[in-house]
Amino acid sequence: MARLTRTESQARTRADLLATARDMFLTDGYAKTSLDRVAEEAGYSKGAVYSNFKTKSALCLEVLTLIHETKFEEVSELVTSGDTLEARLERLQGWAERTLGDVGWTMLEFEFAIVARDDPALRAELVSGWSLVRGTIATQLQALADSMDLELPLSAEDAATAVLSLGVGLGIQRALDPSLSARLVTDTVRALLSGGFNGGVGFSESGASTLRDSAAG
């Protein structure tokens, strides 16, 4: 086997540390995970960790960014294939049931947001990160609408904010009560794409009826 170059070795070390940190943050939470413990668990020296990540918050930010990228790649694959709108939404529904309310991910996001509350620089990083999340959702919603020759009843950015807000709030509730259905998120996307959302003011009667039926189910 060919010996790794210095650059390749550094990249592997960083990837190993990120994978280990991801598992530890999701299992133990932010407060209980330290850079020293990540180094020990990954089998590297403390210096290897600190040369790649100056602070625990910087490491966690990168872990969350990678999680977001992975989740969006999953959703993109589900909703961009050439199929009927209902088939795409059913695949999205399955993903939402499996993903929204994942205890490790949900609690890590929540815990890290609390940590950032009193740190202006870290808070700014989180705000920027969430802005990218909204932008990605907006792009996916617009692409989905365009692929079906449909028109969103409000800007893609506002639609993304509505879907993200519902997803985050429902995710927190489902982390505590897994019996709650995630169908409200899918039905909100359906309403946005089928005229059931009334111009950013609220849901039309048909859209509201769909959501009431979803909540009752």
N, C-alpha and C positions, 0 to 999 in steps of 0.2 A: 504494500500500500504506500502510495506517495506521501511524503511528509507534507503536512499543512504549512502553507506560508504563514508569516506573522499576521497578515491581514485576515486570512481564513481562520486562524486560531483565535484571534480576538473576536471575530464575528461569532464563532461557535461558543466561546465563553459567554458573550453577551446573551446569546439566544438561550443557553442553558440557565443563566441567572434569571432571565425573564420568565421562562417556563416554571422554574422553581418558585419564584416570587408569586406568580399567578396562582399556583396551587395553594400556597401558604396564605395569601391574602384572602382567597375565596373560602378556605377552610377555617382559618383562625381569626380573620378580620384584620383591620389595619393596625389597631393599637397593639395587638399581641405579636405582630410580625416585626422583626428588627432586621437591619442589614446584616448584622453578625449571624443571626439565625439562618438567613437566606444563604450566606456564604457557607456555613457549616452543612446545611442540608444539600446544597448543590455540589459540595466537595471541592470548593475553591477557597483560596485565602481571602481574608478580609480586604486585603489590598486590591484583589481582583474586582471585588464589588465596588469599592469606593472609587476605583479608577474609571468605572463605567457609569456609576450613579452617585452623584455627590450627596444626595439626601434620600431618605425613605419616601418623601412626598414625590420626588422626581421619578423614582422607580414605580410608585403606584400610579402616577399619571400615565406613564408609558404602558403599564399593564392594562389600565382601563381603556386607553386608546386602541390597543391590540384587540381587546374584547369587543369594543364597538365595531371595529373593522370586520372582525369575524362574523358578528351577528348580522351586519349589513350585507355581507357577501352571501350569507345564508338566505336572507330575505330576497335579495336581488335574484338569486337563482330560482326562487319559488314563483316570483311574480312576473318575470320577463319572458318566460317561455311562451311560444305561440299557442295559446289555448283560450277557452272562453273566460270571461271575467269571473264567473262563479267558480270555475275550477281553480283559478289562481287564488281567489279569496279563500277557498276551502283549504288550500295548501298553507296560506298565510295563517288561517285559523289554527291549524295543527301546530305550526311553529309557535304561535302565541301561547297556546295551552302548555307547550313543553317549556317555554322560555320565560314568559312574563311571571315574575314572582319567584324565580330561582333565588333561593335564600342567600347563597354565598354572594352572588353578583349584586342583588338588590341591596343587601345590608352593607356591602363594601361601598357602593355608590353613596348610600345615605350617611355612613360613618365618615367617609372622606369629605363629604360636603360640610359636615359639622366641624371637622378639623380646619377646613378652609375658611370658616366664618370669620375668624379673628386674624387671618393672614391675608392682607390685601393682594400680595403678589400671587399667592396660590389661588385665591378666589378669582383673580383675573385669568389665570390659566384655565380654571374650570369653566368660567364663562365662555372663553374662547373655544374650549372643547365642546361644550353643549351647543355653541353656535354652529360648529362643524357638523354635529349630529343632526341638528334641524335642517341644515343645508342638504345633507345626504338624504334625509327623508323627503324633503321637498323635491329633490331630483328624481327620486324613485316614484313619488306620486305623479309627477308631471310625465315621466316616461311611461308609466302605466296608463295614464289617461290618453296620451298621444298614441300609444300602440293600439288602443281600442277605439280611437277616433272619438273620444269623449272630451268634454270641457269641464274643468273644475269650476265650482260656483264662487270661488274666492281664490286669492293668490296662492300659489304653491307654498310660499313661505308661511302664510297664515294657516293653511291646511296642515302643514307639517307641525306647526306649534300646537294645533288642536289634537292631532294624533299623538304627538310625543307627550303632551300633558296628561292625556288620558292613560297612555301606556305606563308612565311613571307612577301616577297615582294608583292605578289598578295593580301595578306590580307590587307596590308596598303592601296593599291590602292582601294580595294573594300570597305574599311571603308569610303573612300571619294566618291567613285562612285560605288554604289551597283549594277548598271546595268552590270558591268563586270562579265563575267562568270568565275566560278572556274574550268571549265573543263580542263584547261591546266595542273593542278596538276594531275588529274586522267589520262589524256593522257600521261603524263610523266611516271607515274607508269606503264601504259600499254606498253609504248615503252621500258621501262627497262625490262619488263617481256616477251616481244615478239621479242626481237632482234632489235628493232628500235633505240636503243641507241648504238652508235658506239664506244664501248670500252672506254668510259670516255672522248673521244675527242669531240664528238658532236652527233647529231642525224643522222642516216642513211637517205637516201632519203625517204624511206617509213615512218620512224618515223617523219621526218620533214614535210612530206605531211600531216600526221595525225594531227600534231600540227597546221599547217597552216589552215587546215579545221576547227579545233576547234576554233582558234582565229577568223576566218571569221564568224563562227556561233555565 
